[in-house]
Amino acid sequence: MVDLDSQLPDDHRARVVWAFVQGMDLGELYDRIKARDDVAGRPAADPQVVLAVWLYATLEGIGSARAIDRLCQQHAAYRWLCGGAPINHDLLSEFRRECAATLDRLLSQSLTGLISEKLVTLEELMIDGTKVRAHAGRGSMSKRKRLERLEKAVAERVAELKGELDKDPAEPERRRKQRALQAAQERTRRVERAHQKLAELVQEKAERAKTHAKEEAEKGQPKVSVSDPEARSMRLADGAVAPAWNVQVATANGFIVAIDPTDRRNDGGLAPGLVESVVERSGRLPQRLLADTTAMTQDDIVKLGERYPGMTVYSPPPPERTDVTAETLRKRRWKRRHEPSAVQAWRARMESEDGQQTYRRRKLTERAHGIIKNRGMARFLVHGRERVRAVCLLQALALNLGWAHTLRRRIAAATALAGPAIA
């Protein structure tokens, strides 16, 4: 029998992950298993093991349940985490599909621990959005007429397969047709969700047309992805336009303290919700909020000032056109004089050297974006917001446990170097 423990060094990353998972309260996951004890079938895998495997795989940049399944059979670190017991891709996929809410609570739980260790202070909160490709191609984007054709074709295919199954074919052929029917029914559900999403986009377009009629007329009819109806067509950093998610990330001291995938094309208006999420998780109010120009509207500044008067916002004003008439400049100055006091204070703050110096630290949040994208989140491998949210939360937990381990080692090394205190 192979001694798996001897194959991993004492400081191996898998051991760090296991120590982290052992320190978490996973009662909610175990309650889910107890609730299904009376259901026939194979016993459920230990949630502690499944979570540890997912976190380790995320640190290694592996996001495919099938790829992890193979690694759990072949790779020493994965086998050590599993204790040599098998764990298949169905269990891994089910965990990711159903446990987004639990992962969200685990992020809050881990944040509490980081604050108690003084690794997270929340003196400065930095927020920014990053666009990530959805698990859908540009060809999946459809207008209303195409959706109607797809709906009709899928309904006919489902009826055809049901008729073939009713003829009672031989068992191997029956299993094949049953799988085909399940796939067709899933396609039907996606087309239905696409119809619902399209109706929302049409309503949103109509509302926006009331104030931006020319812009909306130039955009043409809304489209929605049949592969992932909850995603939205967005322009990405490389200039391409494709179905994507705008993932909002809030960081403090290098840790991700909140993460949320949205279908919004721009970041404006999302800052108050992200700050509220951080306050709810931590029970603390950040002293300073650093955000990009596109992430902070004047309405956001007013709302944040009213809701959190103890927090100071640092976000550069958007650039203004200079090739304007004297009349336009006069109106602009008049509007400035009548802006809310919170907006006037923000403008004065960002004109100061201290305000600009403080804002420059916002670029530190790009580190988190780079890490999670290099670890497999350059493109999602799952459909639907809840599954996408689970992937985001796994990335946040993985980044945080790795960064916390690094900081603890640095602190321990610095303490050892300093030597014992002299009485």
Secondary structure, DSSP 8 states (H G I E B T S, - for coil): ---GGGGS-TT-HHHHHHHHHHTS--HHHHHHHHTTTTS-SS----HHHHHHHHHHHHHTT---HHHHHHHHHH-HHHHHHHTT----HHHHHHHHHH-HHHHHHHHHHHHHHHHHTTS---SEEEEEEEEEE-SS-GGGEE-HHHHHHHHHHHHHHHHHHHHHHHT---HHHHHHHHHHHHHHHHHHHHHHHHHHHHHHHHHHHHHHHTT-HHHHHHH-S--EESS-TTSEEEE-TTS-EEEEEEEEEEEETTEEEEEEEE--SS-TT-HHHHHHHHHHHHS---SEEEE-GGG--HHHHHHHHHH-TT-EEE-------SS--HHHHHHHHHHHHTS-HHHHHHHHHHHSHHHHHHHGGGGGHHHHHHHHIIIIITB--S-SHHHHHHHHHHHHHHHHHHHHHHHHHHHHHHHHHH-S---
